[in-house]
Amino acid sequence: MKRFNLIILLALIVVLTNSFSKYIPISADQLRGSSIGDSGYSFAATLQKPVPPVVARVPNVMEFDPKDIQLYIKEQCYTIGINYHFAISLLREENPMFFRLFDESVPQEWIFEVRNQNDNGSTDYGLWQLNGNFLWINFIPNYWHDLCEFDWKNPYHNTYIAVRHIKWLYTSLQRHHNEKGNPQPVNSIYWETAMAYNAGLDRVRSGIGPTNKTLNYAARIVERVYL
């Protein structure tokens, strides 16, 4: 009888364990990485190598799942320690059409294949409007991997690059202030990160006054986020 009760108890433990596991959509291993301490999420393990983006995708952007894209953006932000809400607010400025992703009347190529010409003659590409002056000679060599060829029209590829660029801008600005003996709070660094994404890191670090266009751009991004 005791042996029978023990078997029932063990079976019950297994059932409960499996039940609880269903309510964990993303494991800590999937979101491993170090946080900069501003997003409210912290994962102790240090990322050993870049987490590859979703590469098993067909070329036709109409095949992309909107919910999966949103989840991927969140995973990438938490993986490398960038405030997800800041990133989404920045994306809203760069590509307002992203928020019509679930609108079936809007072709996905209007969101993922968009190219915009800047006043300086450069072109911005894709979901996060990556600047063509830096995309192929800087972003891809520094942020990409060799698992597949980069495709700027692929929202997963575009996100993988953009999130790492945001992190690089943030850490570069934070280091810049620390080296000058003038450390800044998180919200100030994010404010400057938004300006740098728009106008370039050198312009922000050099102290050259940003244009009103850049100031308004950064203000709209930061005011939507609690940092």
NORNORDA-V122159 format. One record per residue. N is the residue number from 1. RES is the residue in one letter. NEAR is the number of other ideal C-beta (glycine too) atoms within 8 Angstrom. Layout:
BEGIN
<<N & RES & NEAR> <N & RES & NEAR>>
END
This chain:
BEGIN
<<1 & M & 4> <2 & K & 5> <3 & R & 6> <4 & F & 7> <5 & N & 8> <6 & L & 8> <7 & I & 8> <8 & I & 8> <9 & L & 8> <10 & L & 8> <11 & A & 8> <12 & L & 8> <13 & I & 8> <14 & V & 8> <15 & V & 8> <16 & L & 8> <17 & T & 8> <18 & N & 8> <19 & S & 8> <20 & F & 8> <21 & S & 7> <22 & K & 6> <23 & Y & 6> <24 & I & 7> <25 & P & 3> <26 & I & 7> <27 & S & 6> <28 & A & 7> <29 & D & 6> <30 & Q & 7> <31 & L & 12> <32 & R & 10> <33 & G & 13> <34 & S & 9> <35 & S & 11> <36 & I & 10> <37 & G & 7> <38 & D & 9> <39 & S & 13> <40 & G & 3> <41 & Y & 7> <42 & S & 6> <43 & F & 11> <44 & A & 3> <45 & A & 9> <46 & T & 6> <47 & L & 11> <48 & Q & 3> <49 & K & 4> <50 & P & 5> <51 & V & 8> <52 & P & 6> <53 & P & 10> <54 & V & 7> <55 & V & 8> <56 & A & 3> <57 & R & 9> <58 & V & 4> <59 & P & 5> <60 & N & 5> <61 & V & 12> <62 & M & 7> <63 & E & 7> <64 & F & 11> <65 & D & 6> <66 & P & 8> <67 & K & 6> <68 & D & 9> <69 & I & 13> <70 & Q & 9> <71 & L & 9> <72 & Y & 12> <73 & I & 14> <74 & K & 9> <75 & E & 11> <76 & Q & 13> <77 & C & 13> <78 & Y & 14> <79 & T & 11> <80 & I & 11> <81 & G & 11> <82 & I & 13> <83 & N & 11> <84 & Y & 11> <85 & H & 10> <86 & F & 16> <87 & A & 14> <88 & I & 9> <89 & S & 13> <90 & L & 12> <91 & L & 13> <92 & R & 12> <93 & E & 9> <94 & E & 9> <95 & N & 11> <96 & P & 6> <97 & M & 10> <98 & F & 10> <99 & F & 6> <100 & R & 8> <101 & L & 12> <102 & F & 5> <103 & D & 6> <104 & E & 4> <105 & S & 3> <106 & V & 10> <107 & P & 5> <108 & Q & 10> <109 & E & 9> <110 & W & 8> <111 & I & 14> <112 & F & 13> <113 & E & 9> <114 & V & 11> <115 & R & 8> <116 & N & 7> <117 & Q & 6> <118 & N & 9> <119 & D & 3> <120 & N & 4> <121 & G & 5> <122 & S & 9> <123 & T & 9> <124 & D & 12> <125 & Y & 11> <126 & G & 14> <127 & L & 13> <128 & W & 11> <129 & Q & 11> <130 & L & 15> <131 & N & 11> <132 & G & 10> <133 & N & 6> <134 & F & 9> <135 & L & 13> <136 & W & 7> <137 & I & 7> <138 & N & 8> <139 & F & 12> <140 & I & 11> <141 & P & 7> <142 & N & 8> <143 & Y & 10> <144 & W & 10> <145 & H & 5> <146 & D & 3> <147 & L & 5> <148 & C & 4> <149 & E & 3> <150 & F & 8> <151 & D & 7> <152 & W & 10> <153 & K & 9> <154 & N & 10> <155 & P & 12> <156 & Y & 12> <157 & H & 11> <158 & N & 16> <159 & T & 15> <160 & Y & 12> <161 & I & 16> <162 & A & 13> <163 & V & 14> <164 & R & 11> <165 & H & 12> <166 & I & 14> <167 & K & 11> <168 & W & 10> <169 & L & 12> <170 & Y & 13> <171 & T & 9> <172 & S & 10> <173 & L & 16> <174 & Q & 11> <175 & R & 8> <176 & H & 9> <177 & H & 11> <178 & N & 9> <179 & E & 6> <180 & K & 6> <181 & G & 5> <182 & N & 6> <183 & P & 6> <184 & Q & 9> <185 & P & 5> <186 & V & 9> <187 & N & 8> <188 & S & 8> <189 & I & 13> <190 & Y & 15> <191 & W & 10> <192 & E & 12> <193 & T & 13> <194 & A & 14> <195 & M & 15> <196 & A & 13> <197 & Y & 10> <198 & N & 9> <199 & A & 9> <200 & G & 6> <201 & L & 9> <202 & D & 6> <203 & R & 11> <204 & V & 13> <205 & R & 9> <206 & S & 6> <207 & G & 4> <208 & I & 6> <209 & G & 4> <210 & P & 10> <211 & T & 7> <212 & N & 5> <213 & K & 7> <214 & T & 11> <215 & L & 10> <216 & N & 8> <217 & Y & 12> <218 & A & 14> <219 & A & 8> <220 & R & 10> <221 & I & 14> <222 & V & 14> <223 & E & 6> <224 & R & 8> <225 & V & 11> <226 & Y & 3> <227 & L & 9>>
END
